[in-house]
Amino acid sequence: QVQLVESGGGLVQPGGSLRLSCAASGIIFSLYTMGWYRQAAGKQRELVASITTGGSTSYPTSVKGRFTISRDNAKNTVYLRMNSLEPEDTAVYYCNARLTLENIGMGYWGQGTQVTVSS
């Protein structure tokens, strides 16, 4: 039984920060590329950050310099630290676990956690 359990979402003012967590079980965590995706209302799902089994990270231009993804293999947990949040960051954020040979967008998904950036 595979589970990805997300936490840390909530309401934050523009310029504020949040840290999201995703705890995985039922997989050999160290073998998976981990990613954070988000989907705003009426928009396509987009990749926000990824971290490979070797610790290499990747970000789109929209969040680069503001978001940081990290992983703790001993805790089977991946994190997303979000700084300088903007209203455009408002979305449901999803955790994803994918084997290297799987296509992007496949693998296992968390339930999602709502992030709302508003004054």
N, CA, C and O atoms as CSV, one atom per row, in Angstrom:
chain,resi,resn,atom,element,x,y,z
A,1,GLN,N,N,0.840,-1.179,0.000
A,1,GLN,CA,C,0.000,0.000,0.000
A,1,GLN,C,C,0.885,1.242,0.000
A,1,GLN,O,O,1.655,1.472,0.932
A,2,VAL,N,N,0.761,2.032,-1.053
A,2,VAL,CA,C,1.557,3.238,-1.209
A,2,VAL,C,C,0.736,4.436,-0.763
A,2,VAL,O,O,-0.428,4.582,-1.135
A,3,GLN,N,N,1.355,5.285,0.034
A,3,GLN,CA,C,0.706,6.505,0.487
A,3,GLN,C,C,1.687,7.663,0.430
A,3,GLN,O,O,2.845,7.537,0.827
A,4,LEU,N,N,1.206,8.786,-0.066
A,4,LEU,CA,C,1.909,10.055,0.006
A,4,LEU,C,C,1.000,11.014,0.751
A,4,LEU,O,O,-0.075,11.362,0.261
A,5,VAL,N,N,1.419,11.440,1.921
A,5,VAL,CA,C,0.597,12.259,2.795
A,5,VAL,C,C,1.217,13.636,2.893
A,5,VAL,O,O,2.339,13.791,3.376
A,6,GLU,N,N,0.484,14.634,2.434
A,6,GLU,CA,C,0.967,16.004,2.381
A,6,GLU,C,C,0.425,16.813,3.544
A,6,GLU,O,O,-0.650,16.527,4.072
A,7,SER,N,N,1.182,17.822,3.933
A,7,SER,CA,C,0.769,18.717,4.993
A,7,SER,C,C,1.491,20.045,4.826
A,7,SER,O,O,2.465,20.140,4.081
A,8,GLY,N,N,1.014,21.059,5.516
A,8,GLY,CA,C,1.687,22.342,5.562
A,8,GLY,C,C,1.026,23.465,4.798
A,8,GLY,O,O,1.464,24.611,4.890
A,9,GLY,N,N,-0.014,23.168,4.050
A,9,GLY,CA,C,-0.696,24.211,3.312
A,9,GLY,C,C,-1.497,25.112,4.230
A,9,GLY,O,O,-1.664,24.830,5.416
A,10,GLY,N,N,-1.989,26.200,3.662
A,10,GLY,CA,C,-2.783,27.128,4.438
A,10,GLY,C,C,-2.867,28.479,3.775
A,10,GLY,O,O,-2.526,28.643,2.603
A,11,LEU,N,N,-3.329,29.446,4.548
A,11,LEU,CA,C,-3.486,30.822,4.098
A,11,LEU,C,C,-2.295,31.646,4.550
A,11,LEU,O,O,-1.910,31.609,5.718
A,12,VAL,N,N,-1.713,32.388,3.622
A,12,VAL,CA,C,-0.552,33.209,3.923
A,12,VAL,C,C,-0.660,34.516,3.152
A,12,VAL,O,O,-1.221,34.558,2.057
A,13,GLN,N,N,-0.120,35.580,3.732
A,13,GLN,CA,C,-0.128,36.880,3.074
A,13,GLN,C,C,0.938,36.947,1.987
A,13,GLN,O,O,1.935,36.227,2.052
A,14,PRO,N,N,0.739,37.801,0.995
A,14,PRO,CA,C,1.792,37.999,0.003
A,14,PRO,C,C,3.115,38.367,0.663
A,14,PRO,O,O,3.159,39.173,1.592
A,15,GLY,N,N,4.184,37.767,0.173
A,15,GLY,CA,C,5.491,37.951,0.763
A,15,GLY,C,C,5.825,36.969,1.857
A,15,GLY,O,O,6.970,36.912,2.306
A,16,GLY,N,N,4.855,36.195,2.297
A,16,GLY,CA,C,5.068,35.240,3.363
A,16,GLY,C,C,5.668,33.939,2.882
A,16,GLY,O,O,5.995,33.780,1.706
A,17,SER,N,N,5.807,33.005,3.820
A,17,SER,CA,C,6.457,31.730,3.552
A,17,SER,C,C,5.637,30.575,4.102
A,17,SER,O,O,4.895,30.724,5.073
A,18,LEU,N,N,5.783,29.431,3.465
A,18,LEU,CA,C,5.209,28.178,3.925
A,18,LEU,C,C,6.188,27.056,3.621
A,18,LEU,O,O,6.986,27.150,2.688
A,19,ARG,N,N,6.122,25.996,4.415
A,19,ARG,CA,C,6.856,24.779,4.117
A,19,ARG,C,C,5.885,23.623,4.018
A,19,ARG,O,O,5.169,23.315,4.971
A,20,LEU,N,N,5.863,22.985,2.860
A,20,LEU,CA,C,5.051,21.808,2.641
A,20,LEU,C,C,5.873,20.554,2.899
A,20,LEU,O,O,7.075,20.522,2.634
A,21,SER,N,N,5.220,19.530,3.413
A,21,SER,CA,C,5.856,18.248,3.656
A,21,SER,C,C,5.056,17.146,2.982
A,21,SER,O,O,3.834,17.240,2.862
A,22,CYS,N,N,5.743,16.110,2.546
A,22,CYS,CA,C,5.118,14.940,1.950
A,22,CYS,C,C,5.819,13.714,2.491
A,22,CYS,O,O,6.991,13.477,2.198
A,23,ALA,N,N,5.102,12.935,3.279
A,23,ALA,CA,C,5.637,11.721,3.873
A,23,ALA,C,C,5.185,10.520,3.059
A,23,ALA,O,O,3.988,10.323,2.847
A,24,ALA,N,N,6.133,9.721,2.604
A,24,ALA,CA,C,5.856,8.577,1.752
A,24,ALA,C,C,5.976,7.284,2.535
A,24,ALA,O,O,6.805,7.161,3.436
A,25,SER,N,N,5.135,6.322,2.178
A,25,SER,CA,C,5.226,4.983,2.727
A,25,SER,C,C,4.858,3.984,1.640
A,25,SER,O,O,4.157,4.324,0.686
A,26,GLY,N,N,5.331,2.752,1.785
A,26,GLY,CA,C,5.027,1.712,0.822
A,26,GLY,C,C,5.929,1.690,-0.393
A,26,GLY,O,O,5.704,0.894,-1.304
A,27,ILE,N,N,6.948,2.541,-0.437
A,27,ILE,CA,C,7.918,2.558,-1.519
A,27,ILE,C,C,9.320,2.606,-0.931
A,27,ILE,O,O,9.518,3.013,0.214
A,28,ILE,N,N,10.284,2.183,-1.734
A,28,ILE,CA,C,11.679,2.402,-1.361
A,28,ILE,C,C,12.000,3.830,-1.777
A,28,ILE,O,O,12.336,4.099,-2.930
A,29,PHE,N,N,11.892,4.725,-0.829
A,29,PHE,CA,C,11.882,6.156,-1.098
A,29,PHE,C,C,13.122,6.614,-1.864
A,29,PHE,O,O,13.024,7.452,-2.760
A,30,SER,N,N,14.268,6.075,-1.521
A,30,SER,CA,C,15.519,6.527,-2.121
A,30,SER,C,C,15.617,6.217,-3.614
A,30,SER,O,O,16.494,6.757,-4.289
A,31,LEU,N,N,14.748,5.371,-4.143
A,31,LEU,CA,C,14.778,5.009,-5.551
A,31,LEU,C,C,13.889,5.896,-6.418
A,31,LEU,O,O,13.838,5.706,-7.633
A,32,TYR,N,N,13.195,6.849,-5.829
A,32,TYR,CA,C,12.210,7.637,-6.536
A,32,TYR,C,C,12.637,9.089,-6.700
A,32,TYR,O,O,13.150,9.721,-5.777
A,33,THR,N,N,12.408,9.592,-7.901
A,33,THR,CA,C,12.423,11.028,-8.116
A,33,THR,C,C,11.158,11.620,-7.499
A,33,THR,O,O,10.057,11.126,-7.739
A,34,MET,N,N,11.314,12.664,-6.716
A,34,MET,CA,C,10.193,13.300,-6.046
A,34,MET,C,C,9.923,14.662,-6.674
A,34,MET,O,O,10.844,15.381,-7.063
A,35,GLY,N,N,8.652,14.993,-6.762
A,35,GLY,CA,C,8.284,16.269,-7.351
A,35,GLY,C,C,7.103,16.901,-6.655
A,35,GLY,O,O,6.295,16.228,-6.016
A,36,TRP,N,N,7.024,18.211,-6.797
A,36,TRP,CA,C,5.865,18.978,-6.376
A,36,TRP,C,C,5.223,19.593,-7.613
A,36,TRP,O,O,5.897,20.217,-8.433
A,37,TYR,N,N,3.931,19.411,-7.733
A,37,TYR,CA,C,3.130,20.005,-8.785
A,37,TYR,C,C,2.072,20.898,-8.163
A,37,TYR,O,O,1.748,20.767,-6.983
A,38,ARG,N,N,1.544,21.792,-8.954
A,38,ARG,CA,C,0.423,22.596,-8.484
A,38,ARG,C,C,-0.591,22.774,-9.595
A,38,ARG,O,O,-0.260,22.735,-10.780
A,39,GLN,N,N,-1.826,22.968,-9.186
A,39,GLN,CA,C,-2.901,23.205,-10.128
A,39,GLN,C,C,-3.815,24.286,-9.569
A,39,GLN,O,O,-4.484,24.089,-8.555
A,40,ALA,N,N,-3.832,25.413,-10.233
A,40,ALA,CA,C,-4.738,26.491,-9.891
A,40,ALA,C,C,-6.066,26.279,-10.593
A,40,ALA,O,O,-6.140,25.581,-11.605
A,41,ALA,N,N,-7.113,26.883,-10.053
A,41,ALA,CA,C,-8.446,26.733,-10.616
A,41,ALA,C,C,-8.459,27.153,-12.077
A,41,ALA,O,O,-8.026,28.253,-12.421
A,42,GLY,N,N,-8.954,26.278,-12.924
A,42,GLY,CA,C,-9.063,26.578,-14.335
A,42,GLY,C,C,-7.777,26.518,-15.114
A,42,GLY,O,O,-7.752,26.908,-16.282
A,43,LYS,N,N,-6.696,26.041,-14.507
A,43,LYS,CA,C,-5.411,26.000,-15.175
A,43,LYS,C,C,-4.876,24.577,-15.247
A,43,LYS,O,O,-5.362,23.676,-14.564
A,44,GLN,N,N,-3.871,24.398,-16.084
A,44,GLN,CA,C,-3.205,23.114,-16.207
A,44,GLN,C,C,-2.328,22.838,-14.995
A,44,GLN,O,O,-1.806,23.758,-14.365
A,45,ARG,N,N,-2.176,21.576,-14.684
A,45,ARG,CA,C,-1.221,21.170,-13.666
A,45,ARG,C,C,0.194,21.451,-14.163
A,45,ARG,O,O,0.512,21.200,-15.325
A,46,GLU,N,N,1.027,21.965,-13.291
A,46,GLU,CA,C,2.385,22.283,-13.679
A,46,GLU,C,C,3.377,21.808,-12.633
A,46,GLU,O,O,3.090,21.799,-11.436
A,47,LEU,N,N,4.533,21.420,-13.104
A,47,LEU,CA,C,5.617,21.013,-12.226
A,47,LEU,C,C,6.248,22.245,-11.601
A,47,LEU,O,O,6.605,23.196,-12.296
A,48,VAL,N,N,6.382,22.215,-10.284
A,48,VAL,CA,C,6.943,23.329,-9.536
A,48,VAL,C,C,8.399,23.071,-9.149
A,48,VAL,O,O,9.228,23.980,-9.183
A,49,ALA,N,N,8.699,21.842,-8.785
A,49,ALA,CA,C,10.050,21.498,-8.364
A,49,ALA,C,C,10.214,19.996,-8.410
A,49,ALA,O,O,9.247,19.256,-8.230
A,50,SER,N,N,11.426,19.542,-8.649
A,50,SER,CA,C,11.729,18.121,-8.621
A,50,SER,C,C,13.102,17.909,-8.027
A,50,SER,O,O,13.962,18.789,-8.065
A,51,ILE,N,N,13.289,16.732,-7.482
A,51,ILE,CA,C,14.585,16.351,-6.932
A,51,ILE,C,C,14.812,14.885,-7.253
A,51,ILE,O,O,13.960,14.041,-6.975
A,52,THR,N,N,15.957,14.588,-7.835
A,52,THR,CA,C,16.262,13.244,-8.280
A,52,THR,C,C,16.785,12.399,-7.135
A,52,THR,O,O,16.991,12.880,-6.020
A,53,THR,N,N,16.995,11.120,-7.442
A,53,THR,CA,C,17.569,10.223,-6.442
A,53,THR,C,C,18.966,10.661,-6.029
A,53,THR,O,O,19.411,10.360,-4.921
A,54,GLY,N,N,19.654,11.364,-6.907
A,54,GLY,CA,C,20.979,11.860,-6.594
A,54,GLY,C,C,21.011,13.234,-5.966
A,54,GLY,O,O,22.088,13.743,-5.656
A,55,GLY,N,N,19.843,13.857,-5.769
A,55,GLY,CA,C,19.774,15.147,-5.118
A,55,GLY,C,C,19.789,16.342,-6.047
A,55,GLY,O,O,19.829,17.480,-5.580
A,56,SER,N,N,19.759,16.114,-7.348
A,56,SER,CA,C,19.719,17.215,-8.295
A,56,SER,C,C,18.319,17.822,-8.331
A,56,SER,O,O,17.326,17.096,-8.384
A,57,THR,N,N,18.239,19.152,-8.301
A,57,THR,CA,C,16.959,19.846,-8.255
A,57,THR,C,C,16.703,20.612,-9.535
A,57,THR,O,O,17.627,20.959,-10.271
A,58,SER,N,N,15.424,20.871,-9.788
A,58,SER,CA,C,15.016,21.601,-10.976
A,58,SER,C,C,13.784,22.427,-10.656
A,58,SER,O,O,12.892,21.973,-9.941
A,59,TYR,N,N,13.736,23.663,-11.198
A,59,TYR,CA,C,12.625,24.575,-10.962
A,59,TYR,C,C,12.293,25.318,-12.244
A,59,TYR,O,O,13.184,25.596,-13.046
A,60,PRO,N,N,11.036,25.639,-12.446
A,60,PRO,CA,C,10.692,26.525,-13.552
A,60,PRO,C,C,11.020,27.975,-13.190
A,60,PRO,O,O,11.207,28.313,-12.021
A,61,THR,N,N,11.083,28.803,-14.198
A,61,THR,CA,C,11.437,30.199,-13.990
A,61,THR,C,C,10.496,30.897,-13.018
A,61,THR,O,O,10.919,31.786,-12.279
A,62,SER,N,N,9.228,30.507,-13.012
A,62,SER,CA,C,8.230,31.186,-12.205
A,62,SER,C,C,8.503,31.113,-10.708
A,62,SER,O,O,8.065,31.988,-9.960
A,63,VAL,N,N,9.217,30.091,-10.261
A,63,VAL,CA,C,9.467,29.924,-8.827
A,63,VAL,C,C,10.945,29.911,-8.479
A,63,VAL,O,O,11.299,29.893,-7.300
A,64,LYS,N,N,11.806,29.921,-9.470
A,64,LYS,CA,C,13.232,29.827,-9.211
A,64,LYS,C,C,13.689,30.985,-8.327
A,64,LYS,O,O,13.351,32.143,-8.569
A,65,GLY,N,N,14.461,30.647,-7.304
A,65,GLY,CA,C,14.930,31.637,-6.364
A,65,GLY,C,C,14.004,31.853,-5.190
A,65,GLY,O,O,14.408,32.456,-4.195
A,66,ARG,N,N,12.776,31.380,-5.276
A,66,ARG,CA,C,11.801,31.521,-4.197
A,66,ARG,C,C,11.473,30.193,-3.523
A,66,ARG,O,O,11.241,30.150,-2.315
A,67,PHE,N,N,11.451,29.117,-4.293
A,67,PHE,CA,C,11.090,27.796,-3.778
A,67,PHE,C,C,12.331,26.921,-3.688
A,67,PHE,O,O,13.244,27.032,-4.506
A,68,THR,N,N,12.353,26.053,-2.688
A,68,THR,CA,C,13.446,25.111,-2.506
A,68,THR,C,C,12.879,23.740,-2.165
A,68,THR,O,O,12.128,23.596,-1.201
A,69,ILE,N,N,13.237,22.737,-2.956
A,69,ILE,CA,C,12.837,21.368,-2.680
A,69,ILE,C,C,14.002,20.640,-2.021
A,69,ILE,O,O,15.162,20.861,-2.367
A,70,SER,N,N,13.682,19.778,-1.076
A,70,SER,CA,C,14.694,18.977,-0.411
A,70,SER,C,C,14.090,17.636,-0.026
A,70,SER,O,O,12.870,17.472,-0.015
A,71,ARG,N,N,14.949,16.685,0.287
A,71,ARG,CA,C,14.457,15.372,0.689
A,71,ARG,C,C,15.287,14.843,1.838
A,71,ARG,O,O,16.477,15.134,1.957
A,72,ASP,N,N,14.641,14.066,2.673
A,72,ASP,CA,C,15.284,13.391,3.788
A,72,ASP,C,C,14.962,11.918,3.639
A,72,ASP,O,O,13.886,11.467,4.034
A,73,ASN,N,N,15.892,11.166,3.068
A,73,ASN,CA,C,15.629,9.758,2.792
A,73,ASN,C,C,15.434,8.947,4.072
A,73,ASN,O,O,14.700,7.959,4.069
A,74,ALA,N,N,16.074,9.346,5.149
A,74,ALA,CA,C,15.912,8.639,6.408
A,74,ALA,C,C,14.497,8.765,6.951
A,74,ALA,O,O,14.026,7.884,7.670
A,75,LYS,N,N,13.817,9.856,6.613
A,75,LYS,CA,C,12.450,10.089,7.057
A,75,LYS,C,C,11.414,9.831,5.971
A,75,LYS,O,O,10.220,10.016,6.204
A,76,ASN,N,N,11.852,9.408,4.792
A,76,ASN,CA,C,10.942,9.175,3.667
A,76,ASN,C,C,10.067,10.390,3.393
A,76,ASN,O,O,8.866,10.260,3.155
A,77,THR,N,N,10.672,11.564,3.429
A,77,THR,CA,C,9.919,12.802,3.334
A,77,THR,C,C,10.587,13.759,2.358
A,77,THR,O,O,11.812,13.880,2.321
A,78,VAL,N,N,9.760,14.434,1.571
A,78,VAL,CA,C,10.212,15.497,0.697
A,78,VAL,C,C,9.537,16.790,1.133
A,78,VAL,O,O,8.381,16.782,1.555
A,79,TYR,N,N,10.261,17.900,1.030
A,79,TYR,CA,C,9.783,19.188,1.489
A,79,TYR,C,C,9.783,20.195,0.345
A,79,TYR,O,O,10.529,20.059,-0.626
A,80,LEU,N,N,8.945,21.193,0.479
A,80,LEU,CA,C,8.965,22.335,-0.414
A,80,LEU,C,C,8.870,23.597,0.428
A,80,LEU,O,O,7.827,23.887,1.013
A,81,ARG,N,N,9.961,24.341,0.485
A,81,ARG,CA,C,9.989,25.613,1.179
A,81,ARG,C,C,9.650,26.708,0.182
A,81,ARG,O,O,10.309,26.836,-0.850
A,82,MET,N,N,8.639,27.487,0.478
A,82,MET,CA,C,8.158,28.525,-0.408
A,82,MET,C,C,8.307,29.867,0.282
A,82,MET,O,O,7.705,30.108,1.329
A,83,ASN,N,N,9.104,30.732,-0.304
A,83,ASN,CA,C,9.322,32.081,0.198
A,83,ASN,C,C,8.782,33.100,-0.790
A,83,ASN,O,O,8.536,32.788,-1.955
A,84,SER,N,N,8.602,34.320,-0.311
A,84,SER,CA,C,8.150,35.433,-1.148
A,84,SER,C,C,6.922,35.056,-1.963
A,84,SER,O,O,6.874,35.280,-3.172
A,85,LEU,N,N,5.942,34.489,-1.298
A,85,LEU,CA,C,4.760,33.988,-1.983
A,85,LEU,C,C,3.946,35.120,-2.597
A,85,LEU,O,O,3.856,36.217,-2.046
A,86,GLU,N,N,3.367,34.830,-3.732
A,86,GLU,CA,C,2.575,35.773,-4.497
A,86,GLU,C,C,1.175,35.209,-4.692
A,86,GLU,O,O,0.988,33.995,-4.617
A,87,PRO,N,N,0.186,36.069,-4.943
A,87,PRO,CA,C,-1.163,35.552,-5.200
A,87,PRO,C,C,-1.202,34.532,-6.330
A,87,PRO,O,O,-2.033,33.624,-6.311
A,88,GLU,N,N,-0.325,34.665,-7.304
A,88,GLU,CA,C,-0.271,33.721,-8.417
A,88,GLU,C,C,0.176,32.326,-7.996
A,88,GLU,O,O,0.030,31.377,-8.766
A,89,ASP,N,N,0.713,32.185,-6.802
A,89,ASP,CA,C,1.099,30.881,-6.285
A,89,ASP,C,C,-0.079,30.109,-5.695
A,89,ASP,O,O,0.067,28.939,-5.343
A,90,THR,N,N,-1.225,30.737,-5.586
A,90,THR,CA,C,-2.405,30.075,-5.039
A,90,THR,C,C,-2.785,28.876,-5.900
A,90,THR,O,O,-3.001,29.014,-7.104
A,91,ALA,N,N,-2.867,27.707,-5.283
A,91,ALA,CA,C,-3.158,26.474,-6.012
A,91,ALA,C,C,-3.238,25.322,-5.024
A,91,ALA,O,O,-2.905,25.465,-3.848
A,92,VAL,N,N,-3.683,24.183,-5.523
A,92,VAL,CA,C,-3.541,22.932,-4.792
A,92,VAL,C,C,-2.195,22.341,-5.171
A,92,VAL,O,O,-1.891,22.174,-6.352
A,93,TYR,N,N,-1.398,22.030,-4.176
A,93,TYR,CA,C,-0.062,21.499,-4.390
A,93,TYR,C,C,-0.056,19.999,-4.140
A,93,TYR,O,O,-0.541,19.527,-3.111
A,94,TYR,N,N,0.500,19.251,-5.095
A,94,TYR,CA,C,0.506,17.796,-5.053
A,94,TYR,C,C,1.928,17.254,-5.013
A,94,TYR,O,O,2.824,17.771,-5.680
A,95,CYS,N,N,2.115,16.225,-4.235
A,95,CYS,CA,C,3.372,15.499,-4.160
A,95,CYS,C,C,3.334,14.318,-5.116
A,95,CYS,O,O,2.304,13.656,-5.249
A,96,ASN,N,N,4.454,14.049,-5.783
A,96,ASN,CA,C,4.546,12.966,-6.753
A,96,ASN,C,C,5.827,12.172,-6.534
A,96,ASN,O,O,6.886,12.735,-6.257
A,97,ALA,N,N,5.711,10.860,-6.663
A,97,ALA,CA,C,6.859,9.956,-6.601
A,97,ALA,C,C,6.921,9.164,-7.892
A,97,ALA,O,O,5.939,8.538,-8.291
A,98,ARG,N,N,8.081,9.190,-8.549
A,98,ARG,CA,C,8.218,8.585,-9.867
A,98,ARG,C,C,9.551,7.875,-9.983
A,98,ARG,O,O,10.594,8.426,-9.629
A,99,LEU,N,N,9.512,6.647,-10.482
A,99,LEU,CA,C,10.741,5.944,-10.804
A,99,LEU,C,C,11.408,6.597,-12.008
A,99,LEU,O,O,10.736,7.210,-12.838
A,100,THR,N,N,12.695,6.469,-12.100
A,100,THR,CA,C,13.464,7.131,-13.143
A,100,THR,C,C,12.954,6.793,-14.535
A,100,THR,O,O,12.915,7.666,-15.403
A,101,LEU,N,N,12.563,5.544,-14.766
A,101,LEU,CA,C,12.132,5.107,-16.085
A,101,LEU,C,C,10.679,5.424,-16.396
A,101,LEU,O,O,10.235,5.197,-17.521
A,102,GLU,N,N,9.936,5.934,-15.445
A,102,GLU,CA,C,8.560,6.317,-15.687
A,102,GLU,C,C,8.490,7.689,-16.343
A,102,GLU,O,O,9.361,8.536,-16.142
A,103,ASN,N,N,7.439,7.893,-17.129
A,103,ASN,CA,C,7.228,9.197,-17.744
A,103,ASN,C,C,6.830,10.222,-16.690
A,103,ASN,O,O,6.263,9.875,-15.655
A,104,ILE,N,N,7.132,11.479,-16.961
A,104,ILE,CA,C,6.701,12.542,-16.070
A,104,ILE,C,C,5.180,12.551,-16.001
A,104,ILE,O,O,4.498,12.263,-16.984
A,105,GLY,N,N,4.667,12.884,-14.834
A,105,GLY,CA,C,3.230,12.874,-14.619
A,105,GLY,C,C,2.668,11.534,-14.205
A,105,GLY,O,O,1.485,11.432,-13.881
A,106,MET,N,N,3.500,10.499,-14.211
A,106,MET,CA,C,3.076,9.173,-13.772
A,106,MET,C,C,3.585,8.917,-12.360
A,106,MET,O,O,4.123,9.814,-11.709
A,107,GLY,N,N,3.413,7.702,-11.901
A,107,GLY,CA,C,3.829,7.359,-10.559
A,107,GLY,C,C,2.710,7.549,-9.560
A,107,GLY,O,O,1.531,7.430,-9.894
A,108,TYR,N,N,3.093,7.847,-8.324
A,108,TYR,CA,C,2.146,7.986,-7.228
A,108,TYR,C,C,1.932,9.447,-6.876
A,108,TYR,O,O,2.819,10.283,-7.048
A,109,TRP,N,N,0.738,9.735,-6.381
A,109,TRP,CA,C,0.338,11.108,-6.077
A,109,TRP,C,C,-0.222,11.222,-4.681
A,109,TRP,O,O,-0.881,10.308,-4.185
A,110,GLY,N,N,0.041,12.345,-4.051
A,110,GLY,CA,C,-0.587,12.662,-2.786
A,110,GLY,C,C,-1.969,13.239,-2.988
A,110,GLY,O,O,-2.430,13.414,-4.116
A,111,GLN,N,N,-2.626,13.533,-1.875
A,111,GLN,CA,C,-4.002,14.014,-1.926
A,111,GLN,C,C,-4.103,15.493,-2.261
A,111,GLN,O,O,-5.175,15.969,-2.635
A,112,GLY,N,N,-3.026,16.213,-2.134
A,112,GLY,CA,C,-3.013,17.637,-2.391
A,112,GLY,C,C,-3.249,18.442,-1.136
A,112,GLY,O,O,-3.962,18.012,-0.229
A,113,THR,N,N,-2.644,19.618,-1.092
A,113,THR,CA,C,-2.848,20.543,0.014
A,113,THR,C,C,-3.009,21.946,-0.554
A,113,THR,O,O,-2.258,22.362,-1.436
A,114,GLN,N,N,-3.990,22.663,-0.042
A,114,GLN,CA,C,-4.334,23.978,-0.571
A,114,GLN,C,C,-3.389,25.040,-0.031
A,114,GLN,O,O,-3.143,25.120,1.172
A,115,VAL,N,N,-2.868,25.850,-0.935
A,115,VAL,CA,C,-2.085,27.027,-0.583
A,115,VAL,C,C,-2.810,28.239,-1.135
A,115,VAL,O,O,-3.061,28.328,-2.337
A,116,THR,N,N,-3.142,29.165,-0.264
A,116,THR,CA,C,-3.826,30.381,-0.660
A,116,THR,C,C,-3.002,31.581,-0.214
A,116,THR,O,O,-2.693,31.730,0.969
A,117,VAL,N,N,-2.652,32.429,-1.162
A,117,VAL,CA,C,-1.857,33.621,-0.896
A,117,VAL,C,C,-2.760,34.825,-1.119
A,117,VAL,O,O,-3.133,35.134,-2.250
A,118,SER,N,N,-3.102,35.491,-0.042
A,118,SER,CA,C,-4.050,36.600,-0.119
A,118,SER,C,C,-3.874,37.510,1.078
A,118,SER,O,O,-3.528,37.059,2.170
A,119,SER,N,N,-4.114,38.789,0.867
A,119,SER,CA,C,-4.087,39.749,1.945
A,119,SER,C,C,-5.464,39.970,2.541
A,119,SER,O,O,-5.615,40.760,3.473
